[in-house]
Amino acid sequence: MKKRLLNAAAALLLSVPAGAAGPAAPAKTKAGPQGARPAAQEARPLAGPVQHSIKIGDIAVYTPVTGISTAQDTYDVFAPFDGRVETLQAELFEFVTVKSVLARMVSTEMAALLDSSTPESRKQTERRWQDVYSYTDITPETQGVITNIYIQPKTTVTKGDRLFTVARKVFIIGRNTEPLYSALTTGMTAEVVHVRNPDDTFQTRLTGFIRLKDSPLLNRVWLEVLDLKSGIKIGEQFNGVLTIGKSSGAMIAPRAHIVNSGGKRFLITEITTGLETAEETEILGHTSVYLEPEYPAAEAKDGKTKKVR
């Protein structure tokens, strides 16, 4: 009986497929001479910084700006005597010069004579009394833009009454609207356009700037209007483009490849060498080839890297 059971067990083992057996032993790789790795693995280059070349080309930097026109360096034009404003010859926001006539005034006595004359005889009255009473032209001290008018025709005024306000200068006070990585300097120029009337364009010059505390790539800017002319309204929005600079035949590298350290900037360039000792190497010069720096993975506030996310 015992012999019969052993024969049955042997038959059962022989009937099991070969694949159902336990995991096969790993195949052995035949080592090369002196245990070297296969040739394909030997050909793999070692990982390291990527090489680049400084390129030669043109670069131009501009930044969009927006702001509100404001009057600066203003002065008032006053009535030179007691009398009446007969005619008003200037308009609000008109550009004027020292030769411009803003208004014409007559004395109180001349105003009374004109009022007592009929429209038909007024010209005759003016001619009869021109040697005694005449019109006085009101003119500005300097060129500028009229920002306020306080009178109307036939307005009675006394000496020292304010008639007009004139701005010697007009500024666009605003900011750049996109991040700016280049430094600003006074004297840079921008062409600005009136938002409501694109036909009104003005040339401006940067006279001042302050970096915004919470946005160091944005700046508060003061742009002085250079070509003052009629139509530039105060308190209106203007948009434009500020020219930062242009360079031709410049050496250019990606900004991300620049290394910042201790307030200085570096580019890891290839060098040519001369004599060497165990401690020192003679540097003869450098080439336009450089290494792209390898930065550690950026970490978020919770300590996780972007790659983990």
Salt bridges, closest charged atoms under 4 A:
ASP73 OD1 - ARG168 NH1 3.11
ASP76 OD2 - ARG162 NH1 3.56
GLU86 OE2 - ARG84 NE 2.54
GLU86 OE1 - LYS154 NZ 2.69
ASP115 OD2 - ARG84 NH1 2.79
ASP137 OD1 - ARG104 NE 3.24
GLU141 OE1 - ARG168 NH2 3.54
GLU224 OE1 - ARG205 NH2 3.22
GLU236 OE1 - HIS194 NE2 3.29
GLU236 OE1 - ARG196 NE 3.83
GLU292 OE1 - HIS52 NE2 2.75
GLU292 OE1 - HIS257 NE2 3.71
ASP302 OD2 - ARG309 NH2 2.64
